[in-house]
Amino acid sequence: MTTFGAIARHGGGWLPVIGVAALAGTAGTLALPTVLGRAVDAIVAGADSGGWLVAAACLILLGILCDLVDTFAGTACVAATTAWLRTKVIRHVLAIGAQGARRFDTGDLVSRVSGNAVEAANAGPSAVTIGTALLPPVGSLVLLGYIDVWLAVAFLAGLLLVALVLRAFTRQTAEVVSAYQRTQGRIATRLTESLAGARTIAAAGTLDLERHRVLEPLPDLRAQGERTWRVLSRTVAQAAVVGPLVLVAVLTAGGLALLDGRISAGELFAASQYAVIGAGLGGLTGVFGRLARARAGVQRTGEVLAVEPVGYGVRALPAGPGCLELRGVTVRAGDVVLLDGVDLTVPGGAAVAVVGRSGAGKSVLAALAARLREPDEGQVLLDGVPLAELSHRDLRAAVGCAFERPLLVGTTVADAIALGRGQDRVRDAATATHAHEFVSRLPLGYDTALAEAPMSGGEAQRLGLARAWHADRLLVLDDATSSLDMVTEMQISHTLTEDGPRRTTRLIVTHRAATAARADLVVWLADGRVRAVGPHDRLCGDPAYREVFA
């Protein structure tokens, strides 16, 4: 799991720059009151104060320069860390697969990657700034003790109050920020759902209801925001009391020391400035607030990174026809059994249809065959090798998947089909799946930008089929032709079920009797179990089987 320290350390070379700039700026800030105090003493004594005033001007310029360097280095550090962390989280989300990502709502996951990653990236700068932010109070205490020990005693008493205020502020801010981020995630989740179902919402005329549903957590978000401001305002109010108390205590002790002749007027002026610097809560509350947001961001991104990624083996597939086996496979979702003790052998090179009523477990079986889901019990093997023991390269080269609603990615239509593979097989795959007909009519053909390619649901399904056509051993189709017109579906079904030269094993989840009739075998699922396996013609003798297609 990526911890606060791991993210902070990724700041690398920028963190020393931030630290040096902060240290130099703090040194200048602590030196300035002493220099101005010497200038005051020189003026009171009628001596030349020009040198001290020039030194004061140089210290002020040093502070400005350090602030500029700190701002630049901090921004660069956060930007670089954000890019690294987002890349890491996105890669991990892809590595955990659909089953792991199912623990998070889509909108919440986007919120963690986009917003919370930025806040987590502040871990390094905020940690360094916290360390340097403590130097002004400590330095002020030491320098006050150097001027007069009683000044330090008076300042230390006030400093304890400052510490109590900061401790309460940090604890309360961390709680509020975490709650605020969780509520943001809920709103993002609902908005993502609404955008995905925009057509359904418009057709149903439920825009007002949906708007209310999406914005329902908004009062909670406002409440968390108000809590944040209450914490901040309470801290500001406490600072308005504590700061002047510290200053009054130091000035009182300093005035007595001046009357006793232990310090000069210039030293009293310096002591007053050190009291202001040491007890100033404005900068410290900002630093501690930033730290609290960073910790909350680290926690939310860490929850994603804590999910175990899908593991792959190192074995290669031996020569074989693409025989798929399920041995004692059981799959659960909570207390619900989706597949129960399934034993099944899909002969290599065969076209096998998977049928059953809704909820019978067809899509779960398809996901297992493509290793998009892990069984809770049992094994899934391809040509005698458990899928979990195959290397990632061998598994994905051997198995291709097409879905009912394919998500097409890539810059162009050709990219969507090739999906990182060579372009040489794009046209062959598109022709085999009857996608070439409509792709060739696009303005730039296969080079048409995917975002600008108008296509129906059936055309998108054909591109999804073409994308999966590379499979060397097993082609898994999960209702992947449901949006096709009847003629195109028959053409593709014929292509899928005929014994061509490829002889790839085909596992076809379907609701259509015609597809099942053309398959070599039919696997009939009912209530998460294999009820029967055989040719369509033989199974049709069972009325319950015929009802599956009713």
C-alpha positions as CSV (number, residue, x, y, z in Angstrom):
1,M,0.0,0.0,0.0
2,T,1.3,3.5,-0.9
3,T,1.7,5.4,2.4
4,F,2.0,9.0,3.2
5,G,5.8,8.6,3.5
6,A,6.1,6.9,0.1
7,I,4.2,9.6,-1.6
8,A,6.2,12.3,0.2
9,R,9.5,10.8,-0.8
10,H,8.5,10.8,-4.4
11,G,9.0,14.6,-4.3
12,G,12.6,13.8,-4.8
13,G,15.0,16.7,-5.6
14,W,12.3,19.3,-5.2
15,L,11.9,18.6,-1.4
16,P,15.5,19.8,-0.5
17,V,14.9,22.9,-2.6
18,I,11.7,23.6,-0.7
19,G,13.5,22.9,2.6
20,V,16.5,25.1,1.9
21,A,14.3,27.9,0.7
22,A,12.1,27.6,3.8
23,L,15.1,27.5,6.1
24,A,16.7,30.5,4.4
25,G,13.5,32.4,4.6
26,T,13.0,31.5,8.3
27,A,16.6,32.5,9.1
28,G,16.0,35.9,7.4
29,T,12.7,36.3,9.3
30,L,14.3,35.6,12.6
31,A,17.3,37.8,11.9
32,L,15.3,40.8,10.8
33,P,13.9,41.8,14.3
34,T,17.4,41.8,15.7
35,V,18.8,43.9,12.9
36,L,16.0,46.4,13.2
37,G,16.5,46.4,16.9
38,R,20.1,47.3,16.4
39,A,19.0,50.1,14.0
40,V,16.7,51.4,16.7
41,D,19.5,51.4,19.3
42,A,21.8,53.2,16.8
43,I,19.1,55.9,16.1
44,V,18.5,56.4,19.9
45,A,22.2,56.6,20.5
46,G,22.7,59.1,17.6
47,A,25.0,56.7,15.8
48,D,25.0,55.7,12.2
49,S,22.2,53.3,11.4
50,G,22.6,53.1,7.7
51,G,24.4,49.7,7.7
52,W,21.7,48.1,9.8
53,L,19.0,49.5,7.6
54,V,20.8,48.2,4.5
55,A,21.1,44.8,6.2
56,A,17.3,44.9,6.9
57,A,16.6,45.6,3.3
58,C,18.7,42.7,2.2
59,L,16.9,40.4,4.6
60,I,13.5,41.5,3.2
61,L,14.7,40.8,-0.3
62,L,16.0,37.4,0.8
63,G,12.5,36.6,2.2
64,I,10.9,37.6,-1.1
65,L,13.3,35.5,-3.1
66,C,12.8,32.5,-0.8
67,D,9.0,32.8,-1.1
68,L,9.3,32.8,-4.9
69,V,11.6,29.7,-4.9
70,D,9.4,27.9,-2.4
71,T,6.3,28.6,-4.5
72,F,7.9,27.5,-7.8
73,A,9.5,24.3,-6.3
74,G,6.3,23.4,-4.4
75,T,4.2,23.8,-7.5
76,A,6.6,21.7,-9.6
77,C,6.9,19.0,-6.9
78,V,3.1,18.7,-6.6
79,A,2.6,18.6,-10.4
80,A,5.2,15.9,-10.8
81,T,3.9,13.8,-7.9
82,T,0.3,14.2,-9.1
83,A,1.3,12.9,-12.5
84,W,3.1,9.9,-11.0
85,L,0.4,9.1,-8.5
86,R,-2.4,9.4,-11.1
87,T,-0.5,7.1,-13.5
88,K,0.1,4.7,-10.6
89,V,-3.5,4.6,-9.5
90,I,-4.9,4.3,-13.1
91,R,-2.5,1.4,-13.9
92,H,-3.5,-0.2,-10.6
93,V,-7.2,0.2,-11.4
94,L,-6.6,-1.5,-14.7
95,A,-4.5,-4.2,-13.0
96,I,-7.2,-5.1,-10.4
97,G,-9.6,-5.8,-13.2
98,A,-13.4,-5.4,-13.2
99,Q,-13.8,-7.6,-10.1
100,G,-11.5,-5.4,-8.0
101,A,-12.8,-2.1,-9.4
102,R,-16.4,-3.2,-8.5
103,R,-15.7,-2.3,-4.9
104,F,-15.8,1.4,-5.9
105,D,-18.5,3.3,-7.7
106,T,-17.3,4.7,-11.0
107,G,-17.8,8.4,-10.1
108,D,-16.1,7.9,-6.7
109,L,-13.2,6.2,-8.4
110,V,-12.8,9.1,-10.8
111,S,-13.0,11.5,-7.9
112,R,-10.2,9.7,-6.2
113,V,-8.0,9.7,-9.3
114,S,-8.6,13.3,-10.3
115,G,-9.1,15.3,-7.1
116,N,-7.8,13.2,-4.2
117,A,-4.6,12.4,-6.0
118,V,-3.8,16.1,-6.2
119,E,-4.3,16.5,-2.5
120,A,-2.2,13.4,-1.7
121,A,0.6,14.8,-3.9
122,N,0.9,17.6,-1.4
123,A,2.3,15.1,1.2
124,G,5.9,15.9,0.5
125,P,5.8,19.7,0.5
126,S,3.4,19.8,3.4
127,A,5.6,17.5,5.5
128,V,8.7,19.7,4.7
129,T,6.7,22.9,5.4
130,I,5.4,21.5,8.7
131,G,9.0,21.0,9.8
132,T,10.2,24.4,8.8
133,A,7.0,26.1,10.1
134,L,8.0,25.0,13.6
135,L,11.3,26.9,13.4
136,P,9.9,30.4,13.8
137,P,8.3,29.6,17.3
138,V,11.4,27.7,18.4
139,G,13.8,30.3,17.0
140,S,11.8,33.1,18.6
141,L,12.0,31.2,22.0
142,V,15.7,30.8,21.7
143,L,16.4,34.4,20.7
144,L,14.1,35.8,23.4
145,G,16.0,33.7,25.9
146,Y,19.2,35.2,24.5
147,I,17.8,38.7,25.0
148,D,16.4,38.0,28.5
149,V,15.4,34.7,30.1
150,W,12.1,36.1,31.5
151,L,11.1,37.1,28.0
152,A,11.4,33.4,27.0
153,V,9.4,32.3,30.1
154,A,6.6,34.6,29.2
155,F,6.7,33.6,25.6
156,L,6.8,29.8,26.4
157,A,3.6,30.1,28.5
158,G,1.7,31.6,25.6
159,L,3.3,29.1,23.2
160,L,1.6,26.2,25.1
161,L,-1.8,27.8,24.3
162,V,-0.8,28.1,20.6
163,A,0.1,24.3,20.6
164,L,-3.3,23.4,22.1
165,V,-5.2,25.5,19.4
166,L,-3.2,23.9,16.6
167,R,-3.7,20.4,17.9
168,A,-7.5,20.9,18.0
169,F,-7.5,22.5,14.6
170,T,-5.5,19.7,13.0
171,R,-7.7,16.9,14.4
172,Q,-11.0,18.6,13.5
173,T,-9.8,19.6,10.0
174,A,-8.8,16.0,9.2
175,E,-12.2,14.7,10.2
176,V,-14.1,17.4,8.2
177,V,-11.9,17.0,5.1
178,S,-12.4,13.3,5.0
179,A,-16.2,13.6,5.3
180,Y,-16.2,16.3,2.6
181,Q,-14.2,14.1,0.1
182,R,-16.5,11.2,0.7
183,T,-19.6,13.3,0.0
184,Q,-17.9,14.6,-3.2
185,G,-17.4,11.0,-4.3
186,R,-21.1,10.2,-3.8
187,I,-22.1,13.2,-5.9
188,A,-19.6,12.2,-8.6
189,T,-20.9,8.7,-8.6
190,R,-24.5,9.8,-9.2
191,L,-23.5,12.3,-11.9
192,T,-21.6,9.6,-13.7
193,E,-24.6,7.3,-13.6
194,S,-26.9,10.1,-14.9
195,L,-24.5,10.9,-17.8
196,A,-24.4,7.2,-18.8
197,G,-28.2,7.0,-18.8
198,A,-28.9,10.4,-20.3
199,R,-31.1,9.0,-23.1
200,T,-33.1,6.9,-20.7
201,I,-33.7,9.9,-18.5
202,A,-34.8,12.1,-21.4
203,A,-37.1,9.4,-22.8
204,A,-38.7,8.8,-19.4
205,G,-39.1,12.5,-18.7
206,T,-37.5,12.2,-15.3
207,L,-35.0,15.0,-15.5
208,D,-36.3,16.8,-12.4
209,L,-36.3,13.6,-10.4
210,E,-32.8,12.7,-11.6
211,R,-31.5,16.2,-10.8
212,H,-32.9,15.8,-7.3
213,R,-31.2,12.4,-7.0
214,V,-27.8,13.6,-8.1
215,L,-27.9,16.7,-5.9
216,E,-29.5,15.0,-2.9
217,P,-26.1,14.8,-1.0
218,L,-25.5,18.6,-1.7
219,P,-26.9,19.7,1.7
220,D,-24.5,17.2,3.3
221,L,-21.6,18.7,1.3
222,R,-22.7,22.1,2.3
223,A,-22.8,21.0,5.9
224,Q,-19.3,19.6,5.7
225,G,-18.1,22.9,4.1
226,E,-19.8,24.9,6.9
227,R,-18.1,22.6,9.4
228,T,-14.8,23.4,7.8
229,W,-15.4,27.2,8.0
230,R,-16.6,26.8,11.6
231,V,-13.3,25.0,12.5
232,L,-11.3,27.7,10.7
233,S,-13.3,30.6,12.2
234,R,-13.1,29.1,15.7
235,T,-9.3,28.8,15.3
236,V,-9.1,32.4,14.0
237,A,-11.1,33.6,17.0
238,Q,-8.8,31.7,19.3
239,A,-5.8,33.1,17.5
240,A,-7.2,36.6,18.0
241,V,-7.1,36.0,21.7
242,V,-3.9,33.9,22.1
243,G,-1.7,36.1,19.8
244,P,-2.3,39.4,21.7
245,L,-2.0,37.6,25.0
246,V,1.5,36.3,24.1
247,L,2.5,39.7,22.8
248,V,1.2,41.4,26.0
249,A,3.0,38.9,28.2
250,V,6.3,39.4,26.3
251,L,5.9,43.2,26.3
252,T,5.1,43.2,30.0
253,A,8.2,41.2,30.8
254,G,10.2,43.3,28.4
255,G,9.0,46.6,29.9
256,L,10.1,45.5,33.3
257,A,13.5,44.3,31.9
258,L,13.9,47.7,30.2
259,L,13.1,49.6,33.5
260,D,15.7,47.4,35.3
261,G,18.2,48.2,32.5
262,R,18.7,44.6,31.5
263,I,17.7,45.2,27.8
264,S,17.8,48.2,25.5
265,A,14.9,49.8,23.6
266,G,16.0,48.1,20.4
267,E,16.0,44.7,22.2
268,L,12.5,45.4,23.4
269,F,11.4,46.2,19.8
270,A,13.0,42.9,18.7
271,A,11.3,41.0,21.5
272,S,7.9,42.3,20.4
273,Q,8.6,41.2,16.9
274,Y,9.6,37.7,18.0
275,A,6.4,37.4,20.0
276,V,4.4,38.2,16.9
277,I,6.4,35.8,14.8
278,G,6.3,32.9,17.3
279,A,2.7,33.2,18.2
280,G,1.3,33.8,14.7
281,L,-1.3,31.2,14.0
282,G,-2.3,32.4,10.5
283,G,0.5,30.7,8.6
284,L,0.5,27.6,10.9
285,T,-3.2,26.9,10.4
286,G,-2.8,27.0,6.6
287,V,0.1,24.6,6.9
288,F,-1.7,22.2,9.2
289,G,-4.8,22.4,7.0
290,R,-2.8,21.5,3.9
291,L,-1.3,18.6,5.8
292,A,-4.8,17.3,6.9
293,R,-6.1,17.5,3.2
294,A,-3.0,15.6,2.1
295,R,-3.5,12.9,4.6
296,A,-7.1,12.5,3.7
297,G,-6.1,12.3,0.0
298,V,-3.5,9.7,0.7
299,Q,-6.1,7.6,2.6
300,R,-8.6,7.7,-0.3
301,T,-6.0,6.9,-3.0
302,G,-4.4,4.3,-0.7
303,E,-7.8,2.4,-0.4
304,V,-7.7,1.9,-4.2
305,L,-4.0,0.9,-4.2
306,A,-4.7,-1.6,-1.4
307,V,-6.8,-3.8,-3.6
308,E,-4.8,-6.7,-4.8
309,P,-4.2,-6.7,-8.6
310,V,-4.9,-9.7,-10.7
311,G,-1.9,-12.0,-10.6
312,Y,-0.5,-13.8,-13.6
313,G,1.8,-16.8,-13.8
314,V,4.8,-17.5,-16.1
315,R,3.6,-20.6,-18.0
316,A,3.2,-20.6,-21.7
317,L,0.4,-22.4,-23.5
318,P,1.4,-25.8,-25.0
319,A,0.2,-26.7,-28.5
320,G,-3.4,-27.5,-28.4
321,P,-6.8,-27.0,-30.0
322,G,-8.2,-24.6,-27.4
323,C,-10.0,-27.0,-25.0
324,L,-11.7,-25.1,-22.2
325,E,-12.4,-26.9,-18.9
326,L,-14.2,-25.8,-15.7
327,R,-13.6,-28.1,-12.8
328,G,-15.8,-27.7,-9.7
329,V,-16.2,-24.0,-10.3
330,T,-18.3,-22.0,-7.8
331,V,-18.7,-18.3,-7.9
332,R,-20.4,-16.2,-5.2
333,A,-21.4,-12.5,-4.9
334,G,-21.8,-12.0,-1.1
335,D,-24.3,-14.6,0.0
336,V,-25.6,-15.2,-3.5
337,V,-24.3,-18.3,-5.4
338,L,-23.9,-17.3,-9.1
339,L,-22.4,-20.6,-10.3
340,D,-22.6,-23.8,-8.2
341,G,-20.0,-26.6,-8.7
342,V,-19.9,-26.3,-12.5
343,D,-18.0,-29.1,-14.3
344,L,-17.8,-28.4,-18.0
345,T,-15.6,-29.3,-21.0
346,V,-15.7,-27.2,-24.2
347,P,-14.0,-29.2,-27.0
348,G,-11.2,-27.5,-28.8
349,G,-12.2,-25.9,-32.1
350,A,-16.0,-26.2,-31.4
351,A,-18.6,-23.5,-31.5
352,V,-20.5,-23.8,-28.2
353,A,-23.6,-21.7,-27.4
354,V,-24.4,-20.9,-23.8
355,V,-28.1,-20.4,-23.2
356,G,-30.3,-19.9,-20.2
357,R,-32.8,-17.6,-18.6
358,S,-31.7,-14.2,-17.2
359,G,-29.7,-14.7,-14.1
360,A,-28.7,-18.3,-14.9
361,G,-25.0,-17.4,-14.9
362,K,-24.2,-17.1,-18.6
363,S,-22.2,-13.9,-18.3
364,V,-20.4,-15.2,-15.2
365,L,-19.4,-18.3,-17.1
366,A,-18.1,-16.1,-20.0
367,A,-16.1,-13.9,-17.6
368,L,-14.5,-17.0,-16.1
369,A,-13.5,-18.3,-19.5
370,A,-11.8,-15.0,-20.3
371,R,-10.4,-14.7,-16.8
372,L,-12.2,-11.5,-16.2
373,R,-13.4,-13.0,-13.0
374,E,-11.9,-15.4,-10.5
375,P,-13.8,-18.5,-9.2
376,D,-14.2,-18.7,-5.5
377,E,-13.8,-22.5,-5.8
378,G,-12.5,-24.7,-8.5
379,Q,-10.3,-24.2,-11.6
380,V,-10.6,-22.9,-15.2
381,L,-8.1,-24.5,-17.6
382,L,-7.2,-23.9,-21.3
383,D,-5.5,-26.8,-23.0
384,G,-4.7,-28.3,-19.6
385,V,-3.2,-25.2,-18.1
386,P,-5.0,-23.3,-15.3
387,L,-5.7,-19.7,-16.5
388,A,-4.1,-18.3,-13.4
389,E,-0.8,-19.9,-14.2
390,L,-0.6,-18.4,-17.7
391,S,1.5,-15.3,-18.4
392,H,-0.4,-12.2,-19.2
393,R,1.0,-12.2,-22.8
394,D,0.0,-15.8,-23.5
395,L,-3.4,-15.4,-21.9
396,R,-4.5,-12.3,-23.8
397,A,-3.0,-13.6,-27.1
398,A,-5.0,-16.8,-26.7
399,V,-8.3,-15.5,-25.5
400,G,-10.4,-12.7,-27.1
401,C,-13.6,-11.2,-25.7
402,A,-16.5,-9.3,-27.2
403,F,-19.4,-7.8,-25.2
404,E,-22.9,-6.7,-25.6
405,R,-21.9,-3.0,-25.1
406,P,-18.3,-2.7,-26.2
407,L,-16.3,0.3,-25.0
408,L,-14.2,1.4,-28.0
409,V,-10.9,3.1,-27.2
410,G,-8.2,4.6,-29.5
411,T,-7.7,7.6,-31.7
412,T,-9.0,6.1,-34.9
413,V,-11.3,3.3,-36.0
414,A,-8.2,1.2,-36.9
415,D,-6.8,1.8,-33.4
416,A,-10.1,0.6,-31.8
417,I,-9.8,-2.7,-33.7
418,A,-6.0,-3.2,-33.4
419,L,-5.9,-2.2,-29.7
420,G,-2.1,-1.9,-29.6
421,R,-1.5,-4.8,-32.0
422,G,-0.2,-4.5,-35.5
423,Q,-2.4,-2.9,-38.2
424,D,-1.8,-5.7,-40.6
425,R,-4.8,-7.8,-39.4
426,V,-7.2,-4.9,-38.9
427,R,-8.9,-5.2,-42.3
428,D,-9.1,-9.0,-42.2
429,A,-10.8,-8.9,-38.7
430,A,-13.2,-6.1,-39.9
431,T,-14.1,-8.1,-43.0
432,A,-14.7,-11.3,-41.1
433,T,-17.1,-9.5,-38.7
434,H,-18.8,-7.5,-41.4
435,A,-17.5,-4.2,-40.0
436,H,-15.6,-3.4,-43.2
437,E,-18.8,-2.5,-45.0
438,F,-19.7,0.5,-42.9
439,V,-16.1,1.4,-42.0
440,S,-15.3,1.8,-45.7
441,R,-18.1,4.4,-46.0
442,L,-16.6,6.6,-43.3
443,P,-14.9,9.9,-44.5
444,L,-11.4,8.6,-43.9
445,G,-12.2,4.9,-43.7
446,Y,-10.1,3.2,-41.0
447,D,-8.3,6.5,-40.3
448,T,-11.5,8.2,-39.3
449,A,-11.2,9.7,-35.8
450,L,-13.2,7.4,-33.4
451,A,-14.9,10.3,-31.7
452,E,-16.1,11.6,-35.1
453,A,-17.3,8.2,-36.5
454,P,-21.1,8.0,-36.3
455,M,-22.2,4.5,-35.6
456,S,-25.2,2.5,-34.3
457,G,-25.1,0.1,-31.5
458,G,-24.9,-2.8,-33.9
459,E,-21.9,-1.2,-35.7
460,A,-20.1,-0.7,-32.4
461,Q,-20.7,-4.4,-31.7
462,R,-19.1,-5.3,-35.0
463,L,-16.0,-3.3,-34.1
464,G,-16.0,-5.0,-30.7
465,L,-16.1,-8.4,-32.5
466,A,-13.3,-7.3,-34.9
467,R,-11.2,-6.3,-31.9
468,A,-11.6,-9.7,-30.3
469,W,-10.9,-11.6,-33.6
470,H,-7.2,-11.9,-32.9
471,A,-7.8,-14.8,-30.4
472,D,-5.6,-17.8,-31.1
473,R,-7.4,-20.4,-29.0
474,L,-10.6,-19.1,-27.5
475,L,-13.1,-16.5,-28.6
476,V,-15.6,-15.5,-25.9
477,L,-18.8,-13.6,-27.0
478,D,-21.1,-12.4,-24.3
479,D,-24.3,-11.6,-26.1
480,A,-22.0,-9.7,-28.5
481,T,-24.5,-9.7,-31.5
482,S,-27.6,-8.6,-29.6
483,S,-27.8,-5.2,-31.4
484,L,-27.3,-6.4,-34.9
485,D,-30.0,-6.5,-37.5
486,M,-31.2,-10.0,-38.4
487,V,-29.3,-10.3,-41.7
488,T,-26.0,-9.1,-40.3
489,E,-26.5,-11.3,-37.2
490,M,-27.1,-14.3,-39.4
491,Q,-24.0,-13.5,-41.5
492,I,-21.8,-13.1,-38.4
493,S,-23.4,-16.1,-36.7
494,H,-22.6,-18.2,-39.7
495,T,-19.0,-16.9,-39.6
496,L,-18.7,-17.8,-35.9
497,T,-20.2,-21.3,-36.1
498,E,-18.7,-22.5,-39.4
499,D,-15.6,-24.7,-39.2
500,G,-13.2,-22.4,-41.1
501,P,-9.4,-22.7,-41.3
502,R,-8.9,-21.0,-37.9
503,R,-10.7,-23.6,-35.9
504,T,-10.7,-21.3,-32.8
505,T,-12.9,-22.5,-30.0
506,R,-15.9,-20.2,-29.7
507,L,-18.0,-19.8,-26.5
508,I,-21.1,-17.8,-27.5
509,V,-23.6,-16.5,-25.0
510,T,-26.8,-16.0,-26.9
511,H,-30.6,-15.6,-26.5
512,R,-31.3,-16.6,-30.1
513,A,-32.4,-20.1,-31.0
514,A,-31.0,-19.7,-34.5
515,T,-27.5,-19.2,-33.1
516,A,-27.8,-22.1,-30.8
517,A,-29.0,-24.3,-33.7
518,R,-25.9,-23.6,-35.7
519,A,-23.6,-24.3,-32.8
520,D,-21.8,-27.6,-32.4
521,L,-23.0,-27.9,-28.8
522,V,-25.3,-26.0,-26.5
523,V,-24.6,-25.5,-22.7
524,W,-27.9,-25.0,-21.0
525,L,-27.5,-23.2,-17.7
526,A,-30.3,-23.0,-15.0
527,D,-29.9,-21.4,-11.6
528,G,-26.1,-21.4,-11.7
529,R,-25.8,-25.0,-12.7
530,V,-25.3,-26.9,-16.0
531,R,-28.6,-28.5,-16.7
532,A,-27.7,-30.1,-19.9
533,V,-25.1,-30.2,-22.7
534,G,-25.8,-31.4,-26.2
535,P,-26.9,-30.4,-29.7
536,H,-29.7,-27.9,-30.0
537,D,-32.0,-30.4,-31.9
538,R,-31.7,-32.9,-29.1
539,L,-32.3,-30.4,-26.3
540,C,-35.3,-29.0,-28.1
541,G,-37.3,-32.0,-27.0
542,D,-37.4,-30.5,-23.5
543,P,-40.2,-27.9,-23.2
544,A,-38.3,-26.1,-20.5
545,Y,-35.4,-25.7,-22.9
546,R,-37.7,-24.2,-25.6
547,E,-39.1,-21.8,-23.0
548,V,-35.6,-20.3,-22.7
549,F,-36.0,-18.8,-26.2
550,A,-39.7,-17.8,-25.7
